[in-house]
Amino acid sequence: MNLHMWWESWKKLQKLGHVGTTMRMLEHFSSSHRFILKKVERGIYMKLSSIFSMPNEEFIKYLDGLLLRKENNGGLLFLPKLKAPVVVTDKGLEIAGYIKEHLITYGNLDYSALVNTLEYKGISNWELDSFLNAIKLALGEYGKYVVSINPNKTFSSKNYPKIGDPKISSIIPRPKSPIRLVWEITKNCNFSCNFCYVYGDKNVGKDLSFDEMCNIIKQASDMEVFYFVLLGGEPLLRKEFYSIIREIREYDMYSTVITNGYLIKQQLAALKLMPPMPVVVSLHGNPMDYAKYMNLDDLSIAKRIFNQIVENIRLLRSENIEVHIKSVVSTINIQNLWDHLVLLDSLGVSHVTLLHYLPIGKGAINNKPALLTPKMLVQFFEIVDKANRELDVSVDYRPFISIYAPALTPEFNYDNCPTGTMDLRIRYDGKVIQCSGVRDIFLGDLRQEPLKRIWEDALNRRDLTKCPFVSGRFPLELPEYSYHLLEE
């Protein structure tokens, strides 16, 4: 079976509603960015290519020793024998966890015995094969780009918190380097959205110079950071944007960008350096929605903005650049959500992440009116379910629902907070902040100390009691209906 046939089979699994049994390498685990890539020697590529058509009975030997890391959205598998990371959905993580449990119990993987074990756990033989086929599909399609990791050298398990059920979860220890750097490369923006989380500190600090940025990129390369997530403000406003992307690529690292999409045509040359990472565009509904989100009295301006972003998405797709979308959902645009998802599907968007207002900046001022009513919340679930059944675009709604049902225990959130365990977030002025939601806790200042030292001290410097999600003190009066509705 060739690659095209495998790909069509994978898409059919999605259409049949079995998204939970599929996985793809290179999808970023916080909801949709491509994962990091490093070219490897031809011999390893050929090895991965041969796996592509291997029977599952033989392929399972490559799962021996697999490591799992559970995240708030799915998780990450690491296959030591192949030195390859594979991102999984929640269902995929569940299956992988049971496989790991089988490994721990019996010390080896026998296909027939594994089938029997999983059937006892409620996982059918068909689901197992779908799971294994999806891994092979990912490796076969992207096998020439895998992360070169030496687990014995790169990772250290010292003082790393345990995550999930110890019976089925073996955790990737905290790496000696960040997996990614989330970098606000400028505080400037050409939009004025009423949910902007950067708004509260727009007049604080001064953007790093290009030379300062190059120095940080060099430090990241020395530490073997995998990739960058570039955002702002509006990152495409940065006049050195092309040079920044080129500098990252010169060091054999990769980057993705989160942009409002308005300046894509002007920065197309830089964005063409992104693949195989996607370009992530914020698009939140129709022109009327934009007028409300940006407090525009003139609807013609909102129409011009919206149409320009849509045309820019088409431009990216014409260049075979993958596009992911982030959409804020609220009382403003819930009635138009289905039409919005249909539009994204028609544009060839592969993934959309639905978000809520963050309780900081302008979001702290405007988030309460944005809360959906019980009727709207039911409508939301129905639309998402219908989209995942009928459309090709994959819809991730969990970041949105976490506002209504912060059901994860504080212990789970403590363990899964990516700050200092997976990534660091760099503010535009070089200060390393805890996250987008906790911007007043500084883990370091790259104008004064090296990246390596900040990373090594990150777990000691962070304060998760200030996190509204971990503490359970989300700064909203959450309606009680949300808990009951989600329980039902």
N, C-alpha and C positions, 0 to 999 in steps of 0.2 A: 504494500500500500504506500503510495507516494505522499509527499508532504501536503499537497492540495487536498487529497482525500481525507487525510488525518484532520486537516483544518476544518473541512466541511463537517466531519463527524463531531468535532468539538463544538461547533456552532449549533449542531442539532441537539447536543446534550443540553445546551443552554435553553434552546427553544422548548425542550421537553420539561423544563423546570428543574433540571439536575445540576444547576450551577454549583450547588454545594459540594458536588463530587468532583469538580474540575479545579484545575490550578494552572497558572502560567508563571513561568520564570520571568523575572524582570519587572513584575508589577510591584510597585512600592507598597509596603504593608500598611501605612496610615491611610490609605484609601485610594490609591490609584496611580501613583507615579511609577514609571518604569524603574526597575532596580539597576544597580550598578553593573558596569561591564568592564572587563579587561580581556584583551586578546590573549590567548594561550597558544602553546606550540601546536603545530599541525598534528602531531601524534595524538594529543588529547582530543582535538577536534574530530579526528577520524574515529577515535574511541567512542565519543558521544554519538556520532552519526551512526555507528554500527548498533548502538543501543536502540535507536529509533525503531528498527524492525524486529527487535528481539522479543521472543515470547515472554509473557509475564512470569512464567515459571522460572525463567532464567534471570529476568531483570530484577527480581526481588532481592537477589544477592547484593545489589548495589544500595539497598536500603539498610544494610547491616551497619549498625553503629550510628544511625541517623540521630541528629540532634533537633530538638524542637524549641521554638520560642513562641509563646502565646502573646498576642497583642490584643488591644481592644477591638481591633478589626481583623479577624483571622489570625494568621501567624506566619512564621518563617520556618522552613525546614532547611537543614544543611546536611548534604550528603558527603560525608568525609571521603569516601572512596573516589568520588568524582570531583571533590573540591568545588561543589556547585551549590548555590542557594536557590531555593524554589519557594515562592510565595504561595500560600494556601488560603482558601476560604475557611470559614468556621467548620463546615462539614469535613473539608479536607484535613483540617487540624485534628478533628475528632478521630478520623480513620487512622491518621498517622500516629496519634497517641495510643490507639489500641495495638497498632503494629509494634510500637516501641515497648508496650507492656508485654507483648508476646516475646519480643527479643529478650527482655529482662528475665522473664519467667523460664524460657526454654534455651536461651543462649544461641539460638540460630533461627533462620527463617526457612521453613519448609512450606511450599505453596499450599499443599493439601491441608496441613495442620493449621496454617494461617487462615484459610477459608473457614475451617470449622470453628476456630477461635472467634472470628469476626461474626459469624452467623449467630453464635451464642450472645454476642454483644448487640445484635440487631442490625448488623451490616451485611447486606446480601453479597453474593459472589459477583453479581453484575455491578454493584457499587464499587467493590474492590477493583475490578478490572477497569472500570471507568476512571477510577483514581490513578491507577498505574499507567493507563494509556495517556492520561492527561499529563503526567510527569514526562513520559517519553515524548509526547508531542512538544512540550516546552523545550526539552533538551534537544530534540531533533531540529526544531525551528531556530532556536537561538544558541545551539551548542557551541558555535565558534566564539561566542562571547560568554565567558563564565568568569566568576570571581576567583582569582588565584589566592587561596587562603591556606595557610599552614596552621591547623588548629593548635598544634603543640607550641607554636611560636607566637601566634597572633593573639591568642586568647588566654586569659587568666581567670580562674574561678574564685579568686580570693574575695570574700565578703560579698558575693553576689546574691541577691535575694531570690528565693525560690518562687516559682510562679505556678499556680494551678494545682491540680491533683498530682502529688508526687508519684502515684501509681502509674500514671500515663504520660508524665511530662518530664523529659530530660532537657535542661535548659542550656541554650548557648551561653557560655559565660560572658561576662562583660568584656568587650574587646579593648585592646590597649589603645585603640584609636576610634574616633567617631565613625559610625557607618556613613553618616551624612552631616553636612553643615547646612543649616537653614539660615539664609543670609538676607537680611533686609538691606539691599545695596543702595537704597536712597529713601529718604523720608518724603520726597516730593511726589505729588500725584496730580493728574489732570482731571480727576473726578472728585466728587464730594459726597460720598455715599453715607446714608444715615446709620450704617452699621460699622463704620470704619473703626478698627481697634487701635490703629496707630494715632488716631486723632489726639489722644490725651498727651502725647509727648512730641508733637510736631515741632515745637519750639525748643526742644532740648537737644543739645549736642550738635555737632557738625558732621556732615557726611565724610567718610574716609576718602582720602585722595586715591587716585588710581595707583600710585606707587605703594601706598600703604596696603591696598587691596592685593597687589602683586606679591607683596611680602607674605601676606596671610595665605595666599594660594600656594606659595612655595612651602610654607610650613605645613600646610595640609598634605601636600605631596610627600614631604619627608615622613609624615606620620602614616602615609598610605590610607588617607581618607578615600572613600569610594566615590562619592558624588556630592554635588551641591544642589540645593533648592534655592533659587534666586527669586526674591520678591521685594516688596517695598512697603509703603508707597507704591508707585508704579515703576517697576524696574526698567521698562523700555524707555523711560525718560532719561536714564543715565547716558550721557553723551559717549562714554567709553564702553557702552554695553558690548559691542562687537569685540573690542579688545579684551574685555573681561572673559567672554566665552572662549575666545581663541587662546588666551593664557591658560585657562583651565584645561583645554584640550591638549595644549603643548606639553602639559605634565601628565598626559595619558589618564586624565580624570574626566568625568562626565558631569553634566548639569541639566536640570530642568528649570523652567521658569513658570511663575504664576503671575499672569498679567490680566489687566482688564480688557485687553484685546484691541484697543483703539489704534495703537501705533504699530501693529504687526507688519503692515506693508512697508513702513519706513525702516523696520529692523529685520526684514526678511533674510538678509544675508547672514546676520548673526544667528537667527533661529534655524537656518538650514544647517548649522553646526550641531544642533541638538540631537538629531536621531542617533541611536535608536531610542533615546529618551523622548517623551512627548512634550508638547507645549500645553500648559494648563491655562485655560481661559475662564475668567469669571463672567458668567452670563446668567442673568437672574429673571428673565421673563420677556414680556413684550414691551413695546415702547411706552405704553401707559404705566407699566410697572416701573420702568426706568425713571419716568417723570416723578413718580411718588418716592422712589428710593433716593433720588438725588434732589428732591424738592424743587423740581423745575416747573415753572408756570407755563412755559412755552413747550407744547407737545411736539412741535416741529423739531426742536433741538433734540428731544429724546428719540424721535424717529431717526434723525440723522446719526446719532450715536449708535443706536441699536443696529441699523442697517449696515453701518460701517463694520461693526464687530462681526456680524454674520458673514459679510463678504470676506473679511479677513480669515475667518475660519475656513471658508471655501478655498481661499488662496493657499492656506497651509495644507489642506487635503489634496489640492492639485499638485503640491510638491511632495506628496506621499509622506507628510509629517503627521504623526499620530496626534490627535487632539483629545484631551480630557477636559471636562467642564466641572467647575465648582459653582453651585447655585445656592444662594440664600433663599430659604422658603419661610414665608410669614403670612400674616393675614393679608398682606398687600397682594401677593401673587398666587395664593393657593388655588383660586378658582381657575387660573390659567396654567396650572402645573402640567396637566396632561398635554395640552397643545405645545407647551415648552419642550417636553420630552420627545414628542413626535417630531418637532423641528430638529432637535439635536440628532435624532435617529436619521432623518433625511439628509443631514449634513455629513454623515459618516463619522460622527463622534463615537468613540469606542466605550467611553466610561463617563458617568456623571456622578458627582458626590453632592448630596443634599446637606446643607448646613443650616444652622440657626445663628442668630446674633450671638456673638461673644459678649460676655458681661463686662466689657472694658471700653474705654474711649466713648465714641458715639453709641456703641452697642449698649453700654450701661444705661444710657439715657433713654433709648428707644426700644429696649427689648421687651418690656412688659406689654406694650400694645401689640407686639408682634406675635404673642402667644396664640396658638390656634385654640378655638373653642372645641368642645367634645365632638361636635358634628364635623368640624373641619379636620380633626385628627383622624376620625374614621375615614373621611374622604381621602386624606393623605395616604393611609394604608392601602385603600382600594386602588388608588392611582399607581402607587409603586408596584403593587402586586400585578396589576394589569400590564404595566410597562415591562416588567421582568418576564412576563409570559409572552407578550406579543411583539416587543421591539427587540432589535439587535443590540441597542445600546444597553450596557450594564449599569444598573442604578444601585448605588450604595447609599442607604438612608440612615445608617446607624449613628453617624456623627450628629444628625439632626435629632434623632429620638433620644439621645443621651441627655438632652436638656429636659425632656419630659419624664424620663425614668432613669435617674442616676442610680440604677439598681446594683451596680457593681460595688462591692464592698470597698471600704477604704484600703484594706490590705491588698486587694487586687489592683487598685489604682496605684498604690505606692509601688508595687512590684513592676507595674507596666508603664509607669511614667518614663518616656524616652529620654528625658533630660539627664545627661551624664551616663546613661546606660546604652544609648543608641546614637544620640545626636547632641549637638549644641546649637543654640540659636544666637546668631550675631546681629546686634542692632546696627543701624546705619552708621553710628559713631564709633563702632569698634567695641562697645560694651557687650559682653555676653550675658544675655538675660535668661531667666529661667524658662520662659516660653512666651508665646503670644498672649496668653491669658494672665501671666504674672510678670509684668514688665518692670516692677520696681525692686526686684531682687537680682543683684548682679553677681554672676559667678566669676567675673573677671573683666579685665579691660585689655584688649589686644594692642592698644597703644602703649601699654605699660608692662605687659608680661606675655610670654610666649604661649601659643596655643596648647602646646603639650602640657605645660604646668596647669593651665586652666582645666584641661580635660582630666588630669590626674586628681585634681582637687574638687571636681564638680559635685560628686556625691556628698562631700562634706559641706559644701557651700550652699547647696540648694535647700529650700524650706518648703516641703510639700504641704505643711499645715496651712500655708497661705493659698493653696490651690482650691478654688471653689468646688471643683469636682471631687477631689480627694477628701476634703474636709466635710463634704456634704452640705456646706453652707453656700450653695449657689445663690448669688445675690438677686434672687427673684422670689416672689411669693408664688411658688409652683401650685397650680390648681390640683386639688386632690384627685380629680377625675382621671388625671393622666396615669397615676399609679394603678387605679382599679381597672381602667380600660386596657392597659397593657398586660395586666395579670390575666384578664379574660382572653 
